Amino acid sequence: MDIGKIKRALAHGAPVIVFVLLVGSSALASIGSYCAAESRIEGDLRQALADTIAAKGSYYAAADTLRTFRRVQAVAGGSVALRVADAAFRRNIANERLREDAYLQVSLPVGASGSGCLAAGGGGRLATDAVVLRSADGVPTVVLRGCAGCSRASVLSMSDQRLSLLLFVSALLWAAGCAARRRMDGGSQPLAPAFGGLTLSADGTMFLDTAGEPLRLTPMQHRLLVMFFAAEGHRLSHGEICDELWPKKPDAYATLYTLVKRLRAVVEQHSSLRIESDRGQAYRLTDR
């Protein structure tokens, strides 16, 4: 496992990861706020329905009302659910924005006239569970539901999206900041030295081949190759190398020979460069 590759990949991918996390958090916050608003609306409808039944439930369970419902079903030839714009029900709704679209769905219970009633929800997007009103002897007489014909957009407008918006704006600002920083880095960073298929990184810590892979060099091999790149004509005398690498060693020519031999093998394997001996007094880095 190449730890260097992993670190570079993380460094390049970190801005994208942060952006994705911010956008994902914004989406989750938005969905959570939407669901909370929907739950509040349904709770408001349930409470309004309970208050309405307590105040005028006897009206909907009255014999005259039931006869009217049965006649309507007989004319319709099947199950009928009536949409009633009940003023009392609307007044009982705490959320003023729901009142205009709120209504009661009224239907006969299954078996009351040989037919069923409309499924939960009726014509509205949100609805309470069915509440069955019973006569004094316990017989089901009528089914009531509180409904609101509000759209998803209406529910969204009633939800608190401030956190979601803040996270989304943060994601946009993060993306803009990363893009600006990349442009600044690209404009100010000096061009890395390159020669014969090898490139010295801008910070001088590694050499990269044409595939962008780092060369595996010992610290001494790295220092010598940096010296070759920096030297005029890429030529270094034996004395220059020994004085730089082994300043306290009186006779380092044998060590130098071994170092150059091993560096030559790595350089020639990964580039078009070669290290040649120049008249036995110096070494020159040349491009084949």
N, C-alpha and C positions, 0 to 999 in steps of 0.2 A: 504493500500500500504506500503510495507516494503522498506523504503528509503535505508537501509543498503544493502539489496539485489541488489537494482538498482545500487548503487555505486560500489559494487563488480563486478557486471556484466559489467558495463562500464569500470572499471579498467582492467578487463581481455580482454574485446573486443576491447579496444582502439587500440592496435597494429595492429589487423586485419583490423579495419576500416581504419587506416592510409594507410596500405598496399594496400587495395582495391582502395582507393581514388587515390593513386599514379599510380597504374596500369591502372585504368580507365582514369585518366587524360592523361597518355601516349598514350592510344588507341585513345582518342579523338583528341589529338594533331597530331597523325599520320594520322588519317582520314582527318583532316582539311588540313594538309600539302599536302596530296595526291590530294584532291579536288582542292586546289589552283594550284598545278602543272598541273592538267588536264585542268583547266580553262585557264592557260597561254598557254598551247599547242594549245587549240582550238582558242584562240585569235591570236596566231602566224599564224595558218593555214588560218584564215579569212583574215588577213592582206596580207599574201602572195598571196592568191587568188585574192584579190582586185587589188594588184599591177600587177599580171599576166594578169588579164582581161584588165587593163588599157593599158598594153604594147602590148598585142597580142590577145585581144578578137576578133578582126576582123578575125583572122586566123581560130578560131574554128567556127565562124559564116559564113565563106565563103561557097559559093555554092558547090565548089569541095569537101570540107570537109563533108558537109551535104550529098552529093551523096554517098560518101564513107561509111558513117554511115548507110545510108539506104540500101546499097548493103549488108553490113555485117548483118544487121537485117534480110534481106530477106533470106540470106543463113542460118542464125541461126533459122529462123522460129519463131521469137518472140522478146521479149524485150531484148536489149543488152546494157550493160554499159561497156565502154572501160576504161581500166586502162592505163593511159598515164604517163610515167616517164618524165614529162616535165622539162627540165633543167632550164628554166627560173623560173618556180614555185619553184623548189628546191633552187635556188639561193636567192629567195626572203624570204625564211624562216630564221628567225634570229637565232633560236636554231640549231646549227650545228649537234647535235645528232639526230635531226629529219629528216635531209635532205635525208639520204640514204633510209629511209622507206616512204618518202612522195611521193605522186603522185596525179594526177588529175583524177577524175572520170567523164567521158564524156558520155552523153546519149541524146537521142532525147526526147523532151517534149511530154507529153500525147497528142495524136491526130495528131502528126506530121507525123506518118506513120501507124496510126491505132493501135498502141500499146503503152504501158506505158514505164516507166524507172525504174531502180533499186531503191529500197528503200534507204533512207538516211543512210549513213555509208558505203555502198558498202562492199568491202573486207577488209577495214581497221577498226580498233577498234575505232578510233576517226575521225570525219568528220565534216565539216562545213555544214550549211544549204545550200540548193540548190540555185544557182544563174542562172536565166534564161536569156540568151542572146537573144535579139530581132533584127529583121531586121529593115531597115530604115522605113518601113511602120508599125512597131509595132507588127509584127507577131513573136511568139516565134520560135526560130530556134534551140537552143541547151541548154542543162542543164549542168552546171559545179559544181563540189564539190571538195574542197580541203580535202585530206585524209592523214592519217598517220597510217601505219600498225604496230604501237607500241603496245606491250603487257602491261598488268597491271604491270608486273615487271619492264618494261622500264619506265613507268610513275612514279612508286615508286622510282626508282633510280634517277629520275630527281627532286624529291621533297626534300625539306629540312627537314630531320628527326632528326635534332640535339636536338630540344626540347623534342621530343618523346623519344629519346634514353636517354637523361639526366634524364627524369622522370622515365623511366624503370630501369635505373641503380640505381637511388635513392630508388626505391621500393625494389630492390634486397639487397642493403646495409642496408636498414631499417629492412628487414626480417632477414638478417644475424646478425645485432646488437641485435635485440630482442631475437633471439635464443641464442646468446652468453650470454646475460644478464640473461636469464632464467636459463641457465646452471650454471652460477656463483651464482645466488641466491639459486638455488637448492643445490649447493655444500657447500655454506657457512652458510646457515640458520640453526640454531640449531633445533633439534627435539623438537616439542612442547610437554609439559607434557600431558600424557593421563592416565586415570584411570577410570575403571568401565564404559566405554562407553562415557565418557566425555573427551574432549580435550581442553586444554587451548591454545588459539592462540599464535603464536610466539611473538606477541607484547604485550601479556597479557591483551588485552582489552576485550576479550569475551571468553565464553565457547561454544563449539560446540558439538552437539550430534552426534550419529553415522551416521545420515543422512546429516551432515554438516550444520544443522540449528542452529542458535545461541539461547542460552537460554535467556529468558527474566528475567533478574535479576535487582533488585534495586542496587544502588551503594554499600550499606552496605552488601547486600547478596553476591555481586561479591567479595568484599574485604575479607569476611569471607571464601568463597569457595577457593580463592587464598591462604589464610593462611593454610587451610586444605591440599591443594595440596603440599605446600612447607614444611609442618611440617614433622618431622621424624615420621614414622609410621602413618601419617595422624591423629595424636592425638594432641589436644589442651586443655589445662586446662582452667577453667573458668577465672582465673586471667589473663592468657596470652591474651585471647580474649578481655576482658574488658579493659586491659591496652592499647591494640593496637587500639581498636575502640572507646573507650570512656575514654581517659586518664584523663579527668577532672571531670568525674562523679563518686562520691564516692560509690554509690550503683547502679550498672548497671545490676544486675543479672536478674531482671524482664524483662528488655529490651532485655537482651541476650536470655532469654527463648523464647520470642516472635520472635526474629530474627531467631533463630534456628528452631523453629516450622514452620515458613513460608518457610525457605530455604529447610527444609527437604521435604516438599510437592513438591517443584519444582524439586529437585534432584531425588527423587524416581519416579516421573512421567516420566522423560526423560532419565533415566539411570538405571543401575543395582546397583547404590550406595544407601547407607542409612546412616543417621547420628544417632549414638547410644550414649546413656549416659554411661560414664565409671565411675562407683562407685559414681555417684553424684558429682564428682569433675572435670570431664573433658568430652569432646565429642570426638568421634572417627568416622572418615569417613571410612566405610567398603564397600567391594564389596560383594553383596549377592551371 
